[in-house]
Amino acid sequence: MNTHPLRTTVIGSTPFPAWLEFACQHLDRFGKADREELVEDAVRIAIDDQVDAGLDVITDGEQTRLDFNLSFYGFIEGIELESSPSRRFGPPAHDQRGKHRVLSELRAPRGLGTVDDFERLKRLAPSNKVLKASVPGPYTLSGRLVPNEQYRDRYELTEALLPIVRHELLALASAGCSEITVDEPSMSCYAHREDPRKFVKLFNRTVESVAGKCRLSTHLCFGNYKGRAVGPRQYAPMFPAFLDLHVDEIHLEMASREFSELELVGLISKSKDVAVGIVDVKSYYIESVEEIARRVHACLKYAPAERLSFAPDCGLSQTARWAARQKLRNMVLGVSKAAGEIGLGKT
């Protein structure tokens, strides 16, 4: 159970500073030392934004990643990276993300890079913050790979990636990471058409190396590439099967869905903690402190404070930095206001 009632946190990503966006498009103009400095500065900014907002749990903002999962393919051997997507113009959508050809056995002898990211976060972060890392799960990673004769469908690709992710999770825990989010948004996006029990078995096999060794969470959302969802935005197809996920906390996307299915907070809280997405990362409407407080009270009708955490609906990589910073500040102030109103108090 959560030892810090009404915690505030983020899913993983925070916005890139504008200069980092520019630099990522011109990396060939920078030397190795330049690139290391870029990353270091970007992580410092991500930490500062989260600390300034007053979050209880922070990440490195995933500043070393092109997206929440796309950069991981650079660590995987046996694939040919797609240089450009099949559709580059027109309204943004998921088909503007390239897919990669599988050439041979999938391996990641160097790991997936998250341990180095976490070591950097430990070095740069203030000592009074809980630190969290996030890793995409194998089913989500398989979605950007094209099946071949060796791996004939998405599930065979997932099986090949599963031990790679499992090893990465163990390496993170061994490095002292006490909180890990295993991101499997593809599972929540496609649970309506696949067997959710099969997803649960895949997930639990992935995390078996670290279950009980750190605080595990997972994020159930419906896609956020360029602010676009990719699945029907209903949690009903996932439950009750997803109650058997071997995690300590399940995060739900609620704000962008007008808090539909909020009763799930009560169902999940009987056995796990619940992180409620309480600000909408797909909207530039800035939720007020008072509005956040009211939303917290609505959640408290279904679960006790010690079972609840609050975060944005999804990662913030697709949200402008000025909006993300104000949403985080208001989120923390709103949660603190609600905590005071129930006599809990937050410092």
Order of alpha helices (4+ residues) and beta strands (2+ residues): beta-alpha-alpha-beta-beta-beta-alpha-beta-alpha-beta-alpha-beta-alpha-alpha-beta-beta-alpha-beta-alpha-beta-alpha
